[in-house]
Amino acid sequence: MFLKKIIFSGIFLLFLLNAFAQFGSVSGVVLDKESGDKIPFASVSVFSAATGDLVGGSVSSAKGKFKVEKLDAGEYKVVVSFIGYGAETMPSISISDNKQNVNLGEVAIVASSVELDDIEVKGITGTTSKKIDRQTYRASDFETASGGTAVDVLNKLPSVSVDPDGTVSLRGTSDFMVYLNGKPTQMEASVLLNQIAASNIENIDVITVPTARFDAQGKGGIINISTKKNGADGLSISANGLLGGAPWGNVTDKYSGYNLTDNRYGGGLNLVYRKEDVTLYGGANYNYRNVNGKRVGDARLLQENGSYYHMVADGERPEWYENYSANFGLDYAVTEMSNVSASYYYGNRTEGRSAFYVYNNFYGDVDKNPIPGIDPENHWIYNPNTDNRYGKFHTANIDLTQKFDNKSQVKLSLLYEHSELSRELDNQNFSFDKPADKVEDLLLHFNQTDNTPLDGFRTSVEYEKEFENESKLGIGFQPQFVHQKGGYNYDTLDVNSGNWGTSDKFNNDIELSRAIYAGYVDYSGTFGDLSVIAGLRLEYTDQLLEIGNPDYVDIFDRPKQTEYKVQQLDWFPTLHMQFQMNEKNALTFAASRRINRPPTKNMAPFLYRRHYEVYLVGDPELEPESLTNFELSLDKKAGNQSLTLTGFYRGTDNAIFRVNTVYEEENVLIRSYTNSGNVQALGAELNANLSIGKLAKFFVGGSLYNFNTQGEVFGYKEDNSSTNWSLKGNMNLFLTQGLKLTLDFDARSATVTTQGENYNFYMSNAAVNYTPKKLAGWDFSLKVLDLFSSNLEGLNTRAYNARQQQIFYQEVEYDRYGPIVELGVTYSLNLNGKSNKKAGSVFGKEQF
């Protein structure tokens, strides 16, 4: 009996100990390190740090989540692995009475490599992936863009295009914001993107319907550039160089003696030093690129007597782009719960073009035939002109992050920028003897300069709280301030005396003060198979633009004033919903309202003589545009194959049009900007990742949409529509160990504009990339751009008056010579781990 009592008491005591035992847990989410995709069915193993014995394990869910429970207090090692990926080990995981549940957060694993008969095959991840609020593209898959800039990478993506002036457009609009490593910038998109080296880019996020946390500025949404993740313990080095050209296409302009080439060269050096809780980084990059090409143009202007004044132009048109930048900064983990980061960035950009056009000018009918009784007055003009834009950007920022034990955190950010922005345009007209093919006397000479420095501040206070059900609430206040002041000088040469004189009629100055007070609240959560992000953003704009000379050249018939104010409160709701239909299929819906405020350069009433036939002037009365976005996406996966089909709608009210008319005082075309209508885009976009075995992968992206622009321009109602399409493809073939071939193509249809049409376009490129096994860290690439010499872009523009008479027509064709060959070399040492965060110009490049 006594023995039975002892046994019973022992069992009861063990039961009590088990009932009141303090067990811990380890949880987290498994991600693909490069694409950011959640990885289901990954193995999670927990080992005792003391004995090395396996004490627990789990498998990640369809959404990549895992949790290993019933762990005693102690020290553990956690290993996460998956087929085709290298294992990720996290040592020194401590569980104690004070910290029973350890959340590892996002655990990123990397695709591994295996060798098959001298062929190295990496675990292949898709070129693109879809998330609830964005489409993400892997930059490394677009080898033909290596050695270039972010613009070259973006030009490979569906619904993205680059026009002859280098302007980047997303779904038909160039008005979108650029974020760098998740940090907002308000610079002109094309300018910033031309300063980011393609070799430094990890991923590109295209966020066409941003959440409330993001700025509401920009019709096209947001493009976020994530730089490569660098910096294992100790010193990490990345160096690259580029040399290229097309000597077989070099041309010397016979009138000016200018040598046109496609020569380009550049390089960069980036250093990261990481030791325990401190990361120091810095770098410098330089890139110079010439573009060899010509322009053919044909313009006609209606005259009072019913004839047309024709200007038929032909000539060389070289372009050049020079960028150099330097940055340095630090990240310091003060404690496990707090972090400080600071950085400084300097950028210097010059972009310019010259034009050496010979014009044949005469009067005739619409088909250029002589009109009886009207003197054709046939004469020839040689018009060399050069347009240079300069920008120097200084940016400093500091960020503080404080986390709390209750799964909440506060982020504080402060950014200051000073930008020096200037421009110089030199324009000459010479008489030209066509039979002798000879330039003769100087007739006119104009010189235009402006200098508009800018200072900007941006602050941000954000609070985020995570609840037990893993839902999150975010609240933020993000004010920003911009001040820009400068002047414009218009000088004319007296060709008889040789003296320069300024023009009070055209000289002007401006001062812009803009404050935007922004705040947001958003909530994200998961309810079974449904994930939701809902938010509301408020922005109050207080803007004053002051004009020094209200008697400027203007193409609109309306009163002029010295001050233009914008004071308005806007609200921007956002909604994202994703329904996980099963492990392989998901349905996503997104909607938002946004705003687009015009940059100062489009409002400044400065008159630029772009060349003999076209002038340009800003409009200070421009008001912000408002727009509405909707998207519905289906994401499907089948083994290594995946595709995303997205239907979208974008409607823009109070749309800003670039409009053209005739400047009768000098019988030339003149263009400006005005709010005069609405624009709509409705269609679908397809992204597909396709694999053939493990030695090749393909990315195909395309879009098909209806584009409509409606408005009243100078009394004439415009209503233009077109069915637009684009098709882009990228193929990576892993030929042998370390040898890869990349081929891509880009084709897009013609599209209407407010007053004309842009023509269709196609181009193809190739690249061979070699990483020798015996030269660790070295990478060599050989690219051939514009394989079939098809880099030809054209457009036409026309305008009507209120009587529906066509008052002018202009057609232009740009031919950029090819093919072009580039050789790139990269050396990397000890690169693995921490991301390199760089400050970038926030306000100035928007005005560049």
C-alpha positions in Angstrom: 0.0 0.0 0.0 2.8 2.4 0.9 4.5 1.6 -2.4 1.3 2.4 -4.3 1.1 5.8 -2.5 4.6 6.6 -3.5 4.0 5.7 -7.1 0.7 7.6 -7.2 2.3 10.7 -5.6 5.2 10.6 -8.1 2.8 10.5 -11.0 0.7 13.3 -9.5 3.9 15.4 -9.0 5.0 14.9 -12.5 1.6 15.9 -13.7 1.7 19.1 -11.7 5.2 19.9 -12.9 4.2 19.3 -16.4 1.0 21.4 -16.0 2.9 24.4 -14.6 6.1 24.0 -16.6 7.3 27.2 -18.4 7.8 26.3 -22.0 9.1 28.6 -24.7 8.8 28.9 -28.4 10.7 30.1 -31.5 8.8 31.6 -34.5 9.4 33.5 -37.7 8.8 33.7 -41.5 10.9 32.1 -44.2 11.7 34.2 -47.2 13.6 34.0 -50.5 16.5 36.4 -49.9 16.6 37.8 -53.4 12.9 38.0 -54.3 11.3 38.4 -50.9 8.8 35.6 -51.6 7.4 33.6 -48.7 8.7 29.9 -48.8 6.3 27.2 -47.8 7.3 23.8 -46.5 10.8 24.9 -45.4 12.3 22.8 -42.6 13.1 24.4 -39.3 15.3 22.5 -36.8 16.1 23.5 -33.2 19.3 22.1 -31.6 20.6 22.4 -28.1 23.6 24.7 -28.1 25.2 22.7 -25.2 24.9 19.1 -26.6 24.1 19.7 -30.3 21.1 17.3 -30.0 17.9 18.0 -32.0 15.2 19.1 -29.6 12.4 20.3 -31.8 11.4 21.1 -35.3 8.6 22.4 -37.6 7.7 23.0 -41.3 6.7 26.5 -42.6 3.1 27.1 -43.6 1.9 28.1 -47.1 2.6 31.7 -46.1 6.2 30.8 -44.9 5.3 31.0 -41.1 6.7 28.6 -38.6 6.6 28.1 -34.8 8.5 25.5 -32.7 6.9 25.1 -29.2 7.6 23.4 -25.9 11.2 24.4 -25.6 12.8 24.5 -22.1 14.7 27.5 -20.9 18.2 27.4 -22.4 20.5 28.2 -25.4 19.6 26.9 -28.8 20.7 26.9 -32.5 18.1 27.2 -35.2 18.7 26.0 -38.7 16.2 26.8 -41.6 16.6 24.9 -44.9 14.8 24.1 -48.1 15.5 22.1 -51.2 17.5 24.2 -53.7 18.5 26.7 -51.0 21.5 27.0 -48.7 20.7 26.5 -45.0 20.5 29.6 -42.7 21.8 29.1 -39.2 21.0 31.3 -36.2 23.2 30.5 -33.2 22.7 31.8 -29.6 18.9 31.8 -29.4 18.1 32.3 -25.7 14.9 31.2 -24.0 14.4 32.2 -20.3 11.6 32.9 -17.8 11.8 36.5 -18.8 11.8 35.8 -22.5 9.9 32.7 -23.3 8.8 33.4 -26.9 11.4 34.4 -29.4 10.3 35.9 -32.8 13.1 35.7 -35.3 11.2 37.8 -37.8 12.0 37.3 -41.4 14.6 34.6 -42.0 16.0 34.9 -45.6 17.6 32.0 -47.3 19.6 32.0 -50.6 19.3 29.8 -53.7 22.2 27.4 -53.6 24.4 26.1 -56.4 25.1 22.5 -57.6 27.3 21.2 -60.4 26.2 18.8 -63.1 28.8 17.7 -65.6 30.8 21.0 -65.4 27.6 23.0 -65.5 26.9 25.1 -62.4 23.2 25.5 -61.7 21.8 27.8 -59.1 18.5 27.3 -57.4 16.4 29.3 -59.9 14.1 32.0 -58.6 11.7 34.0 -60.8 12.6 37.2 -62.5 9.5 38.8 -61.0 7.2 38.1 -58.1 3.9 39.6 -57.0 3.1 40.8 -53.5 -0.1 42.3 -52.1 1.0 45.9 -52.9 3.8 45.6 -55.5 5.5 43.7 -58.4 9.2 43.0 -57.7 11.8 42.4 -60.4 15.3 41.0 -59.9 17.8 43.3 -61.5 20.5 40.7 -61.9 18.4 38.9 -64.6 18.7 41.8 -67.0 22.4 41.4 -67.9 22.2 43.7 -70.9 21.6 46.6 -68.5 24.7 45.9 -66.4 27.2 48.7 -66.6 24.4 51.1 -67.2 22.0 52.8 -64.9 18.6 52.1 -63.3 17.0 53.6 -66.4 18.5 50.8 -68.5 17.1 48.2 -66.1 13.6 49.8 -66.0 13.5 49.9 -69.8 13.4 46.1 -69.7 10.2 46.0 -67.7 6.6 45.8 -69.1 4.6 49.0 -69.2 7.9 51.0 -68.8 9.3 53.1 -71.7 12.0 55.6 -72.3 11.5 58.4 -74.8 14.2 60.0 -77.0 15.0 62.6 -74.3 15.6 59.8 -71.7 12.3 60.4 -69.8 11.0 57.3 -68.1 7.3 56.6 -68.3 5.2 54.0 -66.4 1.9 53.0 -68.1 2.1 56.1 -70.2 3.0 58.7 -67.5 6.3 60.1 -66.4 4.8 61.5 -63.2 5.8 58.9 -60.6 8.0 59.0 -57.4 11.2 57.2 -56.8 12.1 55.6 -53.4 15.6 54.5 -52.6 15.8 51.6 -50.2 12.2 52.4 -49.0 13.1 56.1 -48.4 11.0 58.7 -50.3 12.6 61.0 -52.8 10.8 63.8 -54.7 13.4 64.3 -57.4 12.6 64.1 -61.1 12.4 60.3 -61.6 14.5 60.2 -64.8 17.3 62.2 -63.2 17.7 60.1 -60.1 17.4 56.8 -62.0 20.2 57.9 -64.3 22.5 58.3 -61.3 22.0 54.8 -59.8 24.4 52.3 -61.2 22.7 49.1 -62.5 25.4 47.0 -60.8 24.3 48.3 -57.4 20.7 47.3 -57.8 19.2 44.2 -56.1 15.5 44.5 -56.8 13.1 47.0 -58.3 9.6 47.3 -56.8 6.9 48.7 -59.1 4.1 50.0 -56.8 1.3 51.2 -59.0 -1.2 51.4 -56.1 0.8 52.5 -53.0 -0.5 52.2 -49.5 -1.2 55.2 -47.2 2.3 55.1 -45.8 3.7 56.3 -49.1 3.5 59.8 -50.5 0.4 60.5 -52.5 2.4 62.3 -55.2 2.7 60.9 -58.7 0.2 59.6 -61.2 2.2 56.4 -62.0 2.7 55.5 -58.4 6.1 54.6 -56.9 9.3 52.8 -58.1 11.4 51.6 -55.2 15.1 50.8 -55.9 16.7 48.4 -53.4 20.5 48.4 -53.5 22.5 45.2 -53.2 23.0 43.7 -49.7 26.6 44.0 -48.9 28.8 43.7 -45.9 29.8 40.5 -44.0 31.9 40.9 -40.9 35.1 42.9 -41.7 35.8 44.8 -44.9 33.8 44.2 -48.1 34.8 45.6 -51.4 32.9 46.0 -54.7 34.6 47.6 -57.7 33.5 47.8 -61.4 34.5 49.3 -64.6 33.0 49.8 -68.1 34.3 50.6 -71.5 32.3 50.7 -74.7 31.5 52.3 -78.0 30.8 51.8 -81.7 33.8 53.1 -83.7 32.2 51.8 -86.9 29.4 54.4 -86.5 31.5 57.4 -85.5 30.6 60.5 -87.5 32.1 64.0 -87.9 29.5 66.7 -88.6 30.8 68.4 -91.7 29.5 71.9 -90.7 30.6 72.2 -87.1 33.5 69.7 -87.0 31.9 68.0 -84.0 32.9 64.3 -83.5 29.8 62.1 -82.8 30.6 58.9 -81.0 28.9 56.3 -78.8 31.9 56.2 -76.5 31.1 55.5 -72.9 33.1 54.6 -69.8 32.8 54.6 -66.1 33.4 52.7 -62.9 32.7 52.6 -59.2 34.2 51.6 -55.8 32.0 50.7 -52.8 33.3 49.8 -49.4 31.5 48.4 -46.3 33.1 47.7 -43.0 31.0 45.8 -40.4 32.1 45.0 -36.9 29.6 43.8 -34.3 26.9 46.5 -34.0 28.5 49.1 -36.3 28.5 49.3 -40.1 30.4 52.0 -42.0 30.0 52.4 -45.7 31.1 54.7 -48.5 31.5 54.7 -52.2 32.1 56.7 -55.4 30.7 56.1 -58.9 31.4 57.8 -62.2 29.7 57.3 -65.6 30.1 59.1 -68.9 28.0 58.2 -72.0 27.8 59.7 -75.5 24.9 59.0 -77.8 25.4 59.2 -81.5 22.4 60.1 -83.6 20.6 62.3 -86.0 17.2 64.0 -86.3 14.9 64.5 -89.3 12.0 66.9 -88.9 9.2 68.4 -91.0 7.0 71.2 -89.7 4.4 73.4 -91.4 2.6 76.5 -90.0 -0.7 77.9 -91.3 -0.5 81.5 -92.6 -3.2 84.2 -92.8 -3.3 83.9 -96.7 -4.0 80.1 -96.4 -0.5 79.0 -97.3 1.8 77.0 -95.0 5.3 78.0 -93.9 7.4 74.8 -94.1 10.5 74.1 -92.1 12.2 70.9 -93.3 15.2 70.0 -91.1 17.9 67.4 -91.2 21.1 67.1 -89.1 23.2 65.4 -86.5 22.1 65.4 -82.9 24.7 64.2 -80.3 23.8 63.7 -76.6 26.0 63.3 -73.6 25.4 62.3 -70.0 27.9 62.6 -67.1 27.3 61.5 -63.5 29.5 61.2 -60.5 28.6 60.8 -56.9 30.0 60.0 -53.5 28.4 58.9 -50.3 29.3 57.7 -46.8 27.3 56.8 -43.7 26.9 54.5 -40.7 24.4 52.2 -39.1 24.8 51.7 -35.4 22.7 49.2 -33.3 22.7 51.0 -29.9 20.9 48.1 -28.3 18.9 45.2 -29.6 15.9 47.5 -29.6 17.2 50.7 -31.0 19.2 51.7 -34.1 20.7 54.9 -35.5 21.7 55.5 -39.1 23.1 58.6 -40.8 24.4 59.3 -44.3 25.5 62.0 -46.6 25.2 62.0 -50.4 26.8 64.2 -53.1 25.8 64.0 -56.7 26.8 65.9 -59.8 25.0 65.5 -63.1 25.4 67.1 -66.5 23.2 66.2 -69.4 23.2 68.0 -72.7 22.6 67.8 -76.4 23.7 69.7 -79.5 21.9 70.0 -82.8 23.4 70.8 -86.1 20.3 71.2 -88.3 20.0 72.6 -91.8 16.6 74.0 -92.5 14.9 74.5 -95.9 12.2 77.1 -95.3 9.5 78.1 -97.9 5.8 78.8 -98.4 3.5 76.4 -100.2 0.4 74.3 -99.9 -0.1 71.5 -97.4 1.9 69.1 -99.7 4.8 71.6 -100.2 3.7 72.5 -103.7 4.0 76.2 -104.9 0.8 78.3 -104.7 0.1 80.6 -107.7 0.5 84.2 -106.6 2.4 83.5 -103.4 6.2 83.9 -103.4 7.7 80.7 -101.9 10.6 82.8 -100.5 12.7 79.7 -100.5 15.7 80.1 -98.2 18.1 77.9 -96.1 19.2 78.3 -92.5 21.9 76.5 -90.5 21.0 76.3 -86.8 23.6 74.9 -84.4 22.4 74.9 -80.8 23.5 73.4 -77.5 21.4 72.8 -74.4 23.2 71.9 -71.1 21.6 71.2 -67.7 23.6 71.0 -64.5 22.8 69.8 -61.1 24.7 69.5 -57.8 23.0 67.7 -55.0 23.9 67.6 -51.3 21.7 65.5 -49.0 22.1 64.5 -45.4 19.8 62.4 -43.3 19.5 60.7 -39.9 17.1 58.0 -38.9 16.3 56.7 -35.4 14.4 53.5 -34.7 13.2 52.4 -31.2 11.5 49.1 -30.7 9.6 48.1 -27.5 8.8 44.8 -25.9 5.1 45.1 -26.6 5.8 44.6 -30.3 5.6 48.3 -31.2 8.2 50.7 -32.6 8.8 54.4 -33.3 10.8 55.7 -36.3 12.1 59.3 -36.5 13.6 60.7 -39.7 15.1 64.0 -40.7 16.4 64.9 -44.1 18.0 68.2 -45.5 18.9 68.9 -49.0 20.6 71.7 -50.9 20.6 71.5 -54.7 22.2 73.8 -57.2 20.3 73.7 -60.5 21.2 75.6 -63.6 20.8 75.5 -67.4 22.5 77.1 -70.4 21.1 77.2 -73.9 23.1 78.6 -76.8 21.3 79.1 -80.1 22.6 80.5 -83.5 21.2 81.0 -86.9 23.5 81.3 -90.0 22.6 81.8 -93.6 23.3 78.7 -95.7 24.3 78.4 -99.3 22.7 75.1 -100.4 24.2 74.8 -103.9 27.7 75.3 -102.4 26.8 73.3 -99.2 28.4 76.1 -97.2 27.6 77.9 -93.9 27.7 81.7 -94.4 26.9 84.8 -92.3 25.7 84.8 -88.6 22.2 86.2 -88.5 21.1 85.7 -84.9 22.7 84.5 -81.7 20.8 83.9 -78.4 22.1 82.8 -75.0 19.8 81.8 -72.2 20.8 80.9 -68.6 19.0 80.2 -65.4 20.1 79.5 -61.8 17.4 78.2 -59.4 19.0 76.8 -56.2 16.7 74.8 -53.9 16.6 73.9 -50.2 14.3 71.2 -48.8 13.5 69.6 -45.5 11.6 66.4 -44.8 10.7 65.0 -41.3 8.8 61.9 -40.4 7.5 60.5 -37.1 5.9 57.0 -37.4 4.5 54.6 -34.8 3.7 50.9 -35.5 2.0 48.4 -33.2 1.7 44.7 -33.8 -1.1 42.8 -32.0 -1.3 39.2 -30.9 -3.1 38.2 -34.1 -0.2 39.5 -36.1 -2.2 42.5 -37.4 -0.5 45.9 -37.4 -1.6 49.5 -36.9 0.6 52.3 -38.3 0.3 56.0 -37.6 2.6 58.7 -39.1 3.2 62.4 -39.5 5.4 63.4 -42.5 5.7 67.2 -43.2 8.0 68.5 -45.9 9.1 72.0 -47.0 10.7 73.3 -50.2 12.0 76.7 -51.0 13.4 77.6 -54.5 14.4 81.0 -55.7 16.3 82.0 -58.8 16.4 84.0 -62.0 16.6 83.7 -65.8 18.6 85.8 -68.3 18.0 86.1 -72.0 20.9 87.7 -73.9 21.1 88.6 -77.6 24.1 89.3 -79.7 24.2 92.4 -81.9 25.7 90.8 -85.0 26.8 94.1 -86.4 28.6 95.5 -83.3 29.5 92.2 -81.7 28.1 93.3 -78.4 25.8 91.3 -76.1 22.6 92.9 -74.6 20.1 91.6 -72.2 16.3 91.5 -72.9 14.1 92.9 -70.2 11.1 91.5 -72.0 12.2 87.9 -71.5 14.2 88.2 -68.2 12.4 86.9 -65.2 12.8 85.5 -61.7 10.7 83.2 -59.4 10.4 82.2 -55.8 8.5 79.0 -54.8 7.6 78.2 -51.2 5.8 74.9 -50.7 4.8 73.2 -47.5 3.0 69.8 -47.4 1.6 68.6 -44.1 0.9 64.9 -44.4 -0.4 62.3 -41.9 -1.6 58.7 -42.3 -3.1 55.8 -40.5 -3.2 52.3 -41.9 -4.1 48.8 -40.7 -3.0 45.4 -42.0 -4.2 42.0 -40.9 -4.9 38.5 -42.0 -8.3 36.8 -41.6 -7.9 33.2 -42.6 -7.0 33.2 -46.3 -7.7 37.0 -46.7 -5.0 39.6 -46.1 -6.0 43.3 -45.9 -4.2 46.6 -45.9 -6.5 49.6 -45.4 -5.4 53.2 -44.9 -6.2 56.9 -45.1 -3.7 59.6 -45.8 -4.3 63.4 -45.5 -2.1 66.0 -47.1 -2.5 69.8 -46.9 -0.7 71.8 -49.5 0.3 75.4 -48.8 2.1 76.8 -51.9 3.1 80.3 -53.1 4.7 81.0 -56.4 5.9 84.6 -57.0 6.8 85.9 -60.5 9.2 88.9 -60.8 8.1 89.9 -64.3 4.4 89.3 -64.9 4.7 90.6 -68.5 6.3 87.3 -69.8 5.6 85.6 -73.1 2.5 83.5 -72.7 0.5 81.3 -75.1 -2.7 81.6 -73.1 -5.2 84.5 -73.3 -5.8 85.3 -69.6 -4.8 87.8 -67.0 -1.4 87.6 -65.5 -0.4 88.2 -61.9 2.7 88.2 -59.7 1.5 85.6 -57.1 -0.1 82.2 -57.6 -1.4 80.3 -54.5 -2.4 76.7 -53.9 -4.0 76.0 -50.5 -6.0 72.8 -50.3 -6.6 69.7 -48.2 -6.7 66.3 -49.9 -7.6 62.9 -48.6 -6.3 59.7 -50.1 -7.9 56.4 -49.1 -6.2 53.1 -50.0 -7.3 49.5 -49.9 -5.4 46.3 -50.7 -7.0 42.8 -50.3 -5.4 39.5 -51.2 -7.3 36.2 -51.1 -5.1 33.0 -51.0 -7.3 30.7 -53.2 -4.9 27.8 -52.5 -1.2 27.2 -52.1 -0.5 28.2 -55.7 -3.1 30.8 -56.6 -3.9 34.2 -55.2 -6.3 37.0 -56.1 -5.4 40.6 -55.3 -7.5 43.8 -55.4 -6.1 47.3 -54.9 -7.5 50.8 -55.1 -6.2 54.3 -54.2 -6.6 58.0 -54.8 -3.5 60.1 -55.6 -2.3 63.6 -56.5 0.3 65.0 -58.9 1.8 68.5 -58.2 3.7 70.0 -61.1 7.4 70.7 -60.7 8.7 74.3 -60.7 10.4 73.9 -64.1 6.9 73.4 -65.7 5.5 76.5 -63.9 8.4 79.0 -64.4 7.6 81.5 -67.2 11.1 81.2 -68.8 11.3 81.3 -72.6 13.7 78.6 -74.0 14.5 78.6 -77.7 15.0 74.9 -78.0 16.0 75.2 -81.6 15.0 77.1 -84.8 11.5 75.8 -84.9 10.4 75.2 -81.3 10.2 77.5 -78.2 9.2 76.4 -74.7 7.7 78.4 -71.8 6.3 77.4 -68.4 2.8 78.2 -67.0 2.6 79.5 -63.4 -1.2 78.8 -63.2 -0.7 75.0 -63.2 -2.7 73.2 -60.6 -2.4 69.7 -59.1 -3.9 66.7 -60.9 -6.0 64.2 -59.1 -6.4 60.5 -60.1 -8.0 57.2 -59.1 -6.4 53.8 -59.5 -7.9 50.3 -59.5 -6.2 46.9 -60.0 -7.3 43.3 -59.9 -4.5 40.6 -60.2 -4.4 36.8 -60.4 -1.2 35.2 -59.4 -0.7 31.5 -60.5 2.1 29.1 -59.9 2.8 25.7 -61.4 6.1 24.2 -60.3 8.9 26.5 -61.4 6.4 28.4 -63.7 4.4 31.4 -62.5 2.4 34.2 -64.1 0.6 37.3 -62.9 -2.3 38.8 -64.8 -3.3 42.3 -63.8 -6.2 44.3 -64.9 -5.9 48.1 -64.2 -7.7 51.4 -64.5 -6.2 54.9 -64.0 -8.3 58.0 -64.4 -6.8 61.5 -64.2 -8.9 64.6 -63.6 -7.7 68.2 -64.2 -4.9 66.6 -66.2 -1.9 68.6 -67.2 -1.3 68.5 -71.0 1.8 69.6 -72.8 0.3 71.7 -75.5 1.6 73.3 -78.7 0.6 76.3 -80.8 2.0 78.9 -83.1 4.0 81.9 -81.9 2.9 84.2 -84.7 5.4 87.0 -83.8 8.3 84.9 -85.0 6.5 82.2 -87.0 7.7 79.3 -84.9 6.1 76.6 -82.7 5.8 77.3 -79.0 4.8 74.8 -76.3 3.7 75.0 -72.7 1.6 73.2 -70.1 -2.0 73.6 -69.0 -4.8 71.9 -67.0 -7.3 71.2 -69.7 -8.8 67.7 -69.6 -8.9 64.1 -68.5 -6.9 61.0 -69.2 -7.9 57.4 -68.8 -6.1 54.1 -69.2 -7.9 50.7 -69.0 -6.2 47.4 -69.7 -4.2 44.4 -68.5 -0.6 43.5 -67.9 0.9 40.0 -67.9 4.2 38.9 -66.2 5.4 35.3 -66.7 8.3 33.4 -65.2 9.1 30.3 -67.3 11.8 27.6 -66.8 13.1 24.9 -69.0 14.7 22.4 -66.7 17.3 24.0 -64.5 19.5 25.5 -67.2 17.4 28.3 -68.5 14.7 30.7 -67.5 12.6 33.2 -69.3 10.7 36.3 -68.4 7.9 37.6 -70.6 6.0 40.7 -69.8 3.4 42.5 -71.8 0.5 44.9 -71.6 -2.6 45.7 -73.6 -4.7 48.8 -72.7 -6.9 51.5 -74.1 -5.5 55.0 -73.7 -7.8 58.0 -74.0 -7.1 61.7 -73.6 -9.9 64.3 -73.7 -9.7 68.1 -73.3 -10.2 71.5 -74.8 -7.0 73.0 -76.2 -7.2 76.6 -77.6 -10.9 76.2 -78.3 -10.5 72.8 -80.0 -11.9 69.7 -78.4 -9.4 66.9 -78.4 -10.6 63.3 -77.9 -7.9 60.9 -78.9 -7.8 57.1 -78.2 -5.5 54.3 -79.1 -5.2 50.6 -78.2 -1.6 50.3 -76.9 0.5 47.2 -76.4 4.0 46.4 -75.3 5.9 43.1 -75.3 9.2 42.6 -73.5 11.2 39.4 -73.0 14.4 38.3 -71.2 16.1 35.0 -71.5 18.9 33.6 -69.4 20.8 30.5 -70.5 23.3 28.9 -68.2 25.7 27.5 -70.8 28.6 26.1 -68.7 30.0 26.6 -65.3 30.2 30.4 -64.8 29.0 31.2 -68.4 25.6 32.8 -69.0 24.0 34.2 -72.2 21.2 36.8 -71.9 19.0 37.9 -74.7 16.2 40.5 -74.5 13.8 42.4 -76.8 11.5 45.3 -76.4 8.6 46.1 -78.7 5.8 48.6 -78.2 3.0 50.0 -80.3 2.2 53.5 -81.4 0.2 55.6 -78.9 -1.8 58.8 -79.2 -0.8 61.9 -77.2 -2.9 65.1 -76.5 -2.0 66.6 -79.9 -0.5 63.8 -81.9 1.1 60.3 -81.8 4.3 58.5 -80.8 5.3 55.8 -83.3 6.0 52.1 -82.6 9.4 50.9 -81.5 11.5 47.7 -81.2 15.0 46.9 -80.1 17.0 43.8 -79.1 20.2 43.3 -77.0 22.5 40.5 -76.0 25.0 39.9 -73.2 27.6 37.2 -72.3 28.5 37.0 -68.6 31.5 35.0 -67.4 32.5 34.2 -63.8 35.7 32.2 -63.9 35.9 29.6 -61.2 39.7 30.1 -60.7 39.3 33.9 -60.3 37.1 34.2 -57.2 35.2 37.4 -57.0 35.8 38.4 -60.7 33.0 38.8 -63.2 33.3 39.8 -66.9 30.5 40.8 -69.3 30.4 41.6 -73.0 27.2 43.3 -74.3 25.9 44.1 -77.7 23.2 46.8 -77.6 20.8 47.5 -80.4 21.6 44.3 -82.2 19.6 45.1 -85.4 20.2 48.9 -85.5 16.5 49.5 -84.9 16.8 52.3 -82.3 14.5 54.5 -84.3 11.8 56.6 -82.5 9.3 59.0 -84.2 6.4 61.2 -83.3 4.1 63.8 -84.7 2.3 66.8 -83.2 -0.5 69.0 -84.6 -2.9 71.6 -83.3 -6.2 73.1 -84.4 -7.9 76.4 -83.7 -11.5 76.9 -82.7 -12.6 76.9 -86.4 -11.1 73.4 -86.6 -8.3 74.5 -88.9 -5.0 72.7 -88.5 -2.7 75.6 -87.6 0.5 73.5 -87.6 1.8 70.0 -88.0 5.3 68.7 -87.0 6.8 65.3 -87.5 10.1 64.2 -86.0 12.3 61.1 -86.3 15.3 60.3 -84.0 17.8 57.7 -85.3 20.4 56.5 -82.7 23.2 54.5 -84.4 24.0 50.9 -83.4 25.0 48.3 -82.6 27.1 49.3 -79.6 29.6 47.0 -77.7 30.4 47.3 -74.0 32.9 45.5 -71.9 32.3 45.4 -68.1 34.5 44.0 -65.3 33.4 43.6 -61.6 35.4 42.5 -58.6 33.8 41.6 -55.3 35.3 40.7 -52.0 33.5 39.5 -48.9 30.1 40.6 -50.1 27.3 39.0 -48.1 24.7 40.3 -45.7 23.8 43.8 -44.6 22.1 46.3 -47.0 23.8 49.4 -48.0 21.5 52.4 -47.3 22.3 55.6 -49.2 20.8 59.0 -49.0 19.8 60.6 -52.3 18.6 64.0 -53.5 15.0 64.3 -52.4 13.7 67.6 -53.8 16.3 69.0 -56.2 16.2 66.4 -58.9 12.5 66.8 -59.3 13.3 70.3 -60.6 16.4 69.3 -62.6 
